[in-house]
Amino acid sequence: MTILNRTALIIEDDAKQAEIFSQALILVGFEVQTIADGAEANTLLDSAAPDLVLLDLHLPQVSGEKLLRKIRTEAHLANTKVIVTTADAEKAFQLNDDCDLVLIKPISFNQLRELSARLFQRG
């Protein structure tokens, strides 16, 4: 199962997690960019429109929750799919309706690879 010509933005401040996420998405065909800081991600999202965002909720500078609100309100990001990745199950439950998928950490490489590909298979 391969996704072609799709871009993914990984917003994750844990370098090891970001690398695992990146490798999983590359394997299914995404072109991947990784950002570890919420403020940097916020600036990038002013002009970029990735197909997929993997979004950690607990980030330096700007929270993942604020970034999710931005993605869901900016017109140029209307088609961006969001997978929230967090260890905070309670917060994830609260945000479930605002994202396409919630994954509770720890997240396996295979789980992320399979689920991210499926998001784009179904449209």
C-alpha positions as CSV (number, residue, x, y, z in Angstrom):
1,M,0.0,0.0,0.0
2,T,1.8,3.1,-1.3
3,I,0.7,6.8,-1.3
4,L,2.2,8.8,-4.1
5,N,2.8,12.5,-4.4
6,R,1.6,13.3,-0.8
7,T,3.3,15.5,1.7
8,A,3.4,14.9,5.5
9,L,4.4,17.3,8.2
10,I,5.4,15.7,11.5
11,I,5.2,18.1,14.4
12,E,6.9,16.3,17.2
13,D,9.4,17.5,19.8
14,D,10.8,14.0,20.7
15,A,13.5,13.4,18.1
16,K,13.3,9.6,18.4
17,Q,9.5,9.6,17.9
18,A,9.8,12.0,15.0
19,E,12.3,9.7,13.3
20,I,10.1,6.6,13.7
21,F,7.1,8.5,12.4
22,S,9.1,9.8,9.5
23,Q,10.4,6.4,8.4
24,A,6.9,4.9,8.7
25,L,5.4,7.6,6.4
26,I,8.3,7.5,3.9
27,L,7.7,3.7,3.5
28,V,4.2,4.4,2.3
29,G,5.3,7.1,-0.1
30,F,5.0,10.4,1.8
31,E,7.4,13.2,1.3
32,V,8.1,14.1,4.9
33,Q,9.2,17.3,6.8
34,T,9.7,17.3,10.5
35,I,9.4,20.2,12.9
36,A,10.1,20.0,16.7
37,D,8.7,23.5,17.7
38,G,5.1,24.7,17.7
39,A,6.0,28.3,16.8
40,E,8.0,27.1,13.8
41,A,5.1,24.8,12.7
42,N,2.7,27.7,13.1
43,T,4.7,29.9,10.8
44,L,5.1,27.1,8.2
45,L,1.4,26.4,8.2
46,D,0.7,30.0,7.2
47,S,1.9,29.1,3.7
48,A,2.2,25.3,3.4
49,A,-0.7,22.9,3.0
50,P,0.5,19.4,3.7
51,D,-1.7,16.5,2.9
52,L,-1.1,15.0,6.4
53,V,-0.1,16.4,9.7
54,L,1.1,14.2,12.6
55,L,0.6,16.4,15.5
56,D,1.9,16.0,19.1
57,L,-0.2,18.0,21.6
58,H,2.6,18.9,24.0
59,L,5.1,21.2,22.1
60,P,7.4,24.0,22.9
61,Q,6.2,27.6,22.1
62,V,2.8,26.8,20.6
63,S,0.7,23.9,21.7
64,G,-0.6,21.2,19.4
65,E,-4.1,22.1,20.4
66,K,-3.6,25.6,19.0
67,L,-2.1,24.2,15.8
68,L,-5.1,21.9,15.4
69,R,-7.5,24.8,15.7
70,K,-5.5,26.7,13.1
71,I,-5.5,23.7,10.7
72,R,-9.3,23.4,11.1
73,T,-10.0,27.1,10.5
74,E,-7.6,28.1,7.7
75,A,-9.1,27.7,4.3
76,H,-5.9,26.6,2.6
77,L,-5.7,23.8,5.1
78,A,-9.2,22.5,4.6
79,N,-8.1,19.2,2.9
80,T,-5.3,18.5,5.4
81,K,-5.8,15.3,7.4
82,V,-4.6,15.4,11.0
83,I,-3.4,12.5,13.1
84,V,-3.0,13.6,16.7
85,T,-0.2,11.7,18.5
86,T,-0.2,12.0,22.3
87,A,0.2,10.1,25.5
88,D,-2.6,12.3,27.0
89,A,-5.7,10.0,26.4
90,E,-8.1,12.5,28.1
91,K,-7.0,15.4,25.9
92,A,-7.1,13.1,22.9
93,F,-10.7,12.2,23.7
94,Q,-11.6,15.9,23.9
95,L,-10.1,16.6,20.5
96,N,-11.3,13.5,18.7
97,D,-14.0,15.2,16.7
98,D,-11.5,17.8,15.4
99,C,-9.0,15.4,13.9
100,D,-9.1,12.4,11.5
101,L,-7.4,10.0,13.8
102,V,-6.0,9.9,17.3
103,L,-3.1,7.6,18.2
104,I,-2.2,7.2,21.9
105,K,1.6,6.8,22.5
106,P,3.4,4.6,22.4
107,I,2.6,4.2,18.7
108,S,4.1,1.3,16.8
109,F,5.9,1.8,13.5
110,N,3.6,-0.6,11.7
111,Q,0.4,0.9,13.2
112,L,1.3,4.3,12.0
113,R,2.3,3.1,8.5
114,E,-0.9,1.2,8.0
115,L,-3.3,3.8,9.4
116,S,-1.8,6.7,7.6
117,A,-2.0,4.9,4.3
118,R,-5.6,3.9,4.9
119,L,-6.6,7.6,5.5
120,F,-5.8,8.3,1.9
121,Q,-7.2,5.1,0.5
122,R,-10.7,6.1,1.6
123,G,-10.4,9.6,0.2
